[in-house]
Each structure stands twice: as structure tokens, then as C-alpha cells.
Amino acid sequence: MAAWDSTNRRGPDAPRGPAEKAAAFRHLCRSSPWKWQSLRFEYLDRPLTGSAVSAAVPPHGLVRAWLRRPGALRLETADGLVIASTTGINDSRGGFYVSSTRKTWLLPPNLVTPVYDDDGLVRRRPEAAYGEPSFGNGRFAAALDPVELAGNSPVPLEFPNANAVELGPITEVDHEGRPALETTVSPNLSYRPADPGAPLCRPGRTLLRIDAATGVCVASRWLDAPGTATEQDGYGHWLRILGVDEYMLDDLFLAESMNLTDVRRHISWDVPAE
């Protein structure tokens, strides 16, 4: 993972104005690929209306996920039923590169170095092979790397509506026991979601939370949904991080175990009688 000199870190009591807070929020939204390599979490494809999810009675539609970059994903229902898993993480890439273009030769993000700010967050992202595994719709992948909220680099000048989204007041909150930044955003004409059919923020105002340690968008809720008691009223997502950078074996993501023979067990050799 690209290194950053911690001696350049801003002091914890350094003052921050609204412009600095907005810049730090956008830098955090660009930082996910360099903040973690594996993630274990719970995901709900709608905003959570109550407090923390109960382990005894999880809400309908909750999935538990194990993700290891790049491209390895396992999903289970709350009852432990496997509903999706990566099956080709060890497949040969020969055919992929034989018919390659320039884009196919890009390195994974963790092998390239971005431009950091004084807090160790990413100010400018380099060209790399970005992309997260998806499930259901594109909001799942966008939440894991919410760069669509900030763009790959700062806008040249801070003119009104020049950024992808306009930010409201930014506050520090607790999200399922982890520090996060919360704000209300409104998309501008330059907003380009990774999946136009499932953006992180809808027209009008959307409440967002970004995990401070990983850069993952852990919650979203559309505040200006038209009408009442409609499907759009529940637009958003909720995510609870359970583990970061845990060691994950290949077997967790494969349909069939790749375990070798256990040499501690006796192997019989049947010699046919002559």
C-alpha cells in the first residue's frame, strides 16, 4: 500500500474553517483504495430507520459481506445462506492481456501513489485500475469507494456549483461505534455517479456519512423524496463495518475448497493381488 509520512500529519487541535472541512471531506471520499485491503461488514440496501441493528432480529434484506481487494467478495444472508461468492479469483489472466488495451494494463490502486494532503488523505488520485465488486445495484460498489462525491482531483477554482456535490455543514458523529463525518449534499450538473441508476445522492438533499478510518460511505438517506409511503421514500443504504484488514483465505471466496490433502491422515495404498 502506498506509504505516507506520518510526520506531516496536522495537529489534532489545529483549527479548521468551513472550507478546510469541506476539502477534508472530499479528500476522505477519494481515499478508500489506500485505506484498506479487506473489509467485513453488514449491508442494507435501504436507510436504517432505527438505531443499531439487533443481532437477534436483523432487518429483512440484510446481507453480511467479506471483501478482499481486488475483486473477491462473499455474501451471506443473516441466516448464513451464501448468496454470492467470487469463483474466478485464481483464473489465468492470459487471455485478458493478449487482447489488451492500455486500460487493461493499469495497476491496482494500492500499487500507485496518490497526492496526499497534510492529514494523509488523498488530494489527487492517479490513473489506476479502480473498481469494486458489486451486488444488487451500483450503489453497493459506490459506497465502498465514494469518489463520485468528490471527483478524482479538486476543481481548479472553488466557484459555486463547480464541485460534483455541494456540501452542507459537516459534523463528526458516531456510526455503529466508529467515528464518521456526516453532511447533507446536493448534486450539481457535474455530478457523475458510477451507476446512474443507483447514485449515492439523488436530486435535492441527501444525508451522507463517511467512515473516518476507511473512507467508506456507511449511510445515505434521500431527504427530498417526493410524496409519502412510496418506494423512493426509502432510498439510501446502511452499512456497519465489523472488521478491517483481516486475513481472508481464498477458500472463503471459492465455490469449492482448494485445500490440499491433510498429511496427518493415513493414506491407504491398495495393492492389487496377482
VOFIZA-732414 format. One record per residue (C-alpha): residue in three letters; x, y, z. Coordinates in steps of 0.5 Angstrom, whole numbers, padded with zeros to 4 digits, always signed. Layout:
% VOFIZA-732414
ALAXYZ/...
This chain:
% VOFIZA-732414
MET+0000+0000+0000/ALA+0003+0007-0002/ALA+0006+0010+0004/TRP+0005+0017+0007/ASP+0010+0020+0012/SER+0006+0021+0019/THR+0011+0027+0021/ASN+0007+0031+0016/ARG+0000+0030+0020/ARG-0004+0036+0022/GLY-0004+0037+0030/PRO-0011+0035+0033/ASP-0012+0041+0035/ALA-0011+0045+0029/PRO-0017+0050+0027/ARG-0021+0048+0021/GLY-0025+0053+0018/PRO-0031+0051+0013/ALA-0027+0051+0007/GLU-0022+0046+0010/LYS-0027+0042+0013/ALA-0030+0041+0006/ALA-0024+0040+0003/ALA-0022+0034+0008/PHE-0029+0031+0007/ARG-0028+0031-0001/HIS-0021+0028+0001/LEU-0023+0023+0005/CYS-0028+0021+0000/ARG-0022+0020-0005/SER-0018+0016+0000/SER-0022+0009+0000/PRO-0017+0005-0004/TRP-0011+0007+0000/LYS-0014+0006+0007/TRP-0016-0002+0007/GLN-0015-0008+0003/SER-0020-0013+0006/LEU-0027-0011+0010/ARG-0032-0015+0013/PHE-0039-0011+0014/GLU-0046-0012+0014/TYR-0050-0008+0009/LEU-0057-0006+0008/ASP-0060-0003+0001/ARG-0064+0002+0005/PRO-0063+0007+0010/LEU-0064+0005+0017/THR-0070+0008+0021/GLY-0068+0006+0028/SER-0062+0005+0032/ALA-0056+0000+0031/VAL-0059-0007+0028/SER-0060-0012+0033/ALA-0056-0019+0032/ALA-0062-0023+0035/VAL-0067-0020+0030/PRO-0063-0017+0024/PRO-0068-0013+0019/HIS-0070-0016+0012/GLY-0065-0016+0007/LEU-0059-0015+0011/VAL-0053-0018+0008/ARG-0046-0020+0011/ALA-0040-0019+0007/TRP-0033-0021+0006/LEU-0029-0017+0001/ARG-0022-0017-0001/ARG-0019-0013-0006/PRO-0018-0013-0012/GLY-0025-0017-0013/ALA-0026-0022-0008/LEU-0033-0022-0005/ARG-0037-0027-0001/LEU-0044-0025+0001/GLU-0049-0029+0006/THR-0056-0027+0009/ALA-0057-0026+0016/ASP-0058-0034+0017/GLY-0052-0036+0014/LEU-0054-0038+0007/VAL-0049-0036+0002/ILE-0052-0032-0004/ALA-0046-0030-0008/SER-0038-0031-0008/THR-0033-0030-0013/THR-0031-0036-0016/GLY-0025-0034-0021/ILE-0020-0030-0017/ASN-0014-0035-0019/ASP-0016-0036-0026/SER-0011-0034-0031/ARG-0011-0027-0034/GLY-0007-0029-0040/GLY-0013-0028-0045/PHE-0014-0022-0042/TYR-0008-0019-0043/VAL-0007-0022-0050/SER-0013-0018-0053/SER-0011-0012-0048/THR-0012-0004-0049/ARG-0008+0001-0045/LYS-0013+0001-0039/THR-0012-0007-0038/TRP-0005-0005-0036/LEU-0007+0000-0031/LEU-0004-0002-0024/PRO-0009-0003-0018/PRO-0009+0003-0013/ASN-0005+0000-0008/LEU+0001+0000-0012/VAL+0001+0007-0014/THR+0002+0013-0010/PRO-0003+0019-0010/VAL-0002+0026-0008/TYR-0003+0027+0000/ASP-0006+0033+0004/ASP-0003+0034+0011/ASP-0007+0029+0014/GLY-0005+0023+0010/LEU-0012+0024+0006/VAL-0012+0023-0002/ARG-0012+0030-0005/ARG-0011+0028-0012/ARG-0012+0020-0015/PRO-0007+0018-0020/GLU-0010+0013-0026/ALA-0011+0006-0024/ALA-0015+0000-0024/TYR-0021+0002-0020/GLY-0027-0002-0019/GLU-0030-0005-0013/PRO-0035-0012-0013/SER-0042-0010-0014/PHE-0048-0013-0011/GLY-0056-0012-0013/ASN-0054-0005-0016/GLY-0048+0000-0017/ARG-0049+0004-0010/PHE-0046-0002-0007/ALA-0039-0001-0010/ALA-0040+0006-0010/ALA-0041+0006-0002/LEU-0034+0002-0002/ASP-0031+0008-0006/PRO-0035+0014-0006/VAL-0030+0018-0010/GLU-0036+0020-0014/LEU-0038+0025-0009/ALA-0031+0029-0010/GLY-0028+0027-0017/ASN-0021+0025-0018/SER-0018+0031-0016/PRO-0020+0038-0013/VAL-0023+0043-0018/PRO-0019+0049-0021/LEU-0023+0054-0017/GLU-0028+0054-0012/PHE-0033+0057-0016/PRO-0041+0056-0014/ASN-0043+0049-0017/ALA-0036+0047-0019/ASN-0036+0041-0015/ALA-0039+0035-0016/VAL-0044+0036-0010/GLU-0045+0042-0005/LEU-0044+0040+0002/GLY-0048+0043+0008/PRO-0045+0043+0015/ILE-0040+0038+0017/THR-0040+0034+0024/GLU-0037+0029+0027/VAL-0041+0023+0029/ASP-0041+0016+0032/HIS-0044+0011+0027/GLU-0044+0004+0030/GLY-0038+0005+0035/ARG-0034+0008+0029/PRO-0032+0016+0028/ALA-0035+0019+0022/LEU-0037+0025+0018/GLU-0044+0027+0017/THR-0046+0032+0012/THR-0052+0034+0007/VAL-0050+0034+0000/SER-0054+0037-0006/PRO-0051+0034-0013/ASN-0049+0039-0019/LEU-0049+0039-0026/SER-0042+0036-0026/TYR-0044+0030-0021/ARG-0043+0023-0025/PRO-0045+0017-0021/ALA-0041+0011-0022/ASP-0048+0008-0023/PRO-0053+0013-0026/GLY-0059+0008-0024/ALA-0057+0008-0017/PRO-0053+0014-0015/LEU-0051+0016-0008/CYS-0054+0022-0008/ARG-0061+0024-0011/PRO-0064+0031-0013/GLY-0065+0035-0008/ARG-0061+0034-0001/THR-0058+0027+0001/LEU-0056+0026+0008/LEU-0049+0022+0008/ARG-0044+0019+0013/ILE-0037+0017+0011/ASP-0033+0013+0016/ALA-0027+0017+0018/ALA-0022+0011+0018/THR-0024+0007+0012/GLY-0027+0013+0007/VAL-0033+0008+0006/CYS-0040+0011+0006/VAL-0043+0008+0011/ALA-0050+0011+0011/SER-0054+0015+0006/ARG-0062+0018+0006/TRP-0065+0022+0001/LEU-0069+0027+0005/ASP-0073+0030-0001/ALA-0076+0024-0004/PRO-0083+0026-0007/GLY-0089+0024-0004/THR-0090+0019+0002/ALA-0090+0012+0003/THR-0087+0011-0003/GLU-0081+0006-0005/GLN-0077+0013-0006/ASP-0078+0015+0001/GLY-0073+0009+0003/TYR-0068+0011-0002/GLY-0061+0010+0001/HIS-0057+0005+0005/TRP-0054+0003+0011/LEU-0047-0001+0013/ARG-0044-0003+0019/ILE-0036-0004+0019/LEU-0034-0011+0023/GLY-0027-0012+0021/VAL-0022-0008+0017/ASP-0016-0011+0014/GLU-0017-0018+0017/TYR-0013-0024+0014/MET-0018-0028+0009/LEU-0016-0034+0006/ASP-0018-0036-0002/ASP-0023-0041+0001/LEU-0027-0036+0003/PHE-0029-0034-0004/LEU-0029-0040-0008/ALA-0035-0045-0009/GLU-0030-0051-0008/SER-0025-0052-0003/MET-0018-0052-0005/ASN-0015-0055+0001/LEU-0009-0060+0000/THR-0009-0067+0003/ASP-0008-0067+0010/VAL-0002-0071+0011/ARG-0003-0072+0018/ARG-0009-0077+0016/HIS-0007-0084+0014/ILE-0007-0085+0006/SER-0008-0093+0004/TRP-0005-0096-0001/ASP-0009-0101-0004/VAL-0004-0106-0008/PRO-0008-0111-0013/ALA-0007-0118-0011/GLU-0003-0122-0017/
